[in-house]
Amino acid sequence: MGRKLFYDPILSADQSISCASCHSPFNAFAHTDHSLSHGIQDQIGQRNAPALFNLAWHESFMWDGAINHLDVQALAPISHSKEMASSIQDVITRLNSSSEYRELFFKTYHDSLISSERILKSLAQFQLTLISANSRYDSVRQGKVEFNLQERNGYHLFIKHCNSCHTEPLFTNHQFKSNGLSVDTTLNDYGRWNITKMPSDSLLFKVPSLRNLSYTYPYMHDGRFNKISQVIDHYSNGIDRSVNLSKELNNPILLSSNEKVDLISFLLTLNDKAFVFNPKHQFPKKSINFSQVFKIKII
């Protein structure tokens, strides 16, 4: 049922936006068609939609850590004026008007009560099934294959320069860091500070996982980079030295052209094609208007 809810635009006020509108399975549950998320009536959000996988190991959610439990995370996009612009009570009302959902809730919970707790738990349960652990990197860790020379060299560079924040095997330490991005003066997004109002949290954003990078561009909280090479170049010569800059970046990461190629070769081993194209995670074939879910205009 959580899978069905995830793909159903019934969650939004005008029934035009679903969770999958910004979190496509074919992009490791991120999106690639624009740098910032788009919501109801094509309103543009504040941030790039993060990828969704391996969420069971997360202690906080959103780029700024505004949510501390997956069971309530969906409330944020449902109620956000530029995302789904609805309310959980309105969602309950719409679901109660659907005989299919009443039947599905009965089959799931053994009675037909549709409540906020059951809606949110169902969504969370589906998202907890989104486990990415079948990449080439994972096969190497399991002793099934070996890195080639470029991948091995890239792995050593990764351990030296990147692993402190993007810690294997999840490739994130789940902390909030300032990685030296200049402030987008249009968005004026100060990250974790927006939640805590503590000066020490200014420009801190959650460290994202590096798994599935080929599928999850554009990169950074505001989607400013479209290519992995641009991200690497940022750490070489694009760091803005703010007072809260992560100590790991006090010195730029200087790499030769060959080393950059080797590093990217390793990062590509983190792609999990089996996860991205797993039919168990994809759009349920029954009962939902596919054109609404992905906002496809049928001509």
PyMOL commands that set and color helices and strands:
alter all, ss='L'
color gray80, all
select helices_A, chain A and resi 2-7+9-11+19-21+25-27+40-42+55-57+70-73+75-79+88-96+99-109+116-128+136-141+149-161+193-196+199-201+228-237+247-249+257-268+273-276+279-281+290-293
alter helices_A, ss='H'
color red, helices_A
select strands_A, chain A and resi 176-177+205-206
alter strands_A, ss='S'
color yellow, strands_A
deselect
rebuild
show_as cartoon
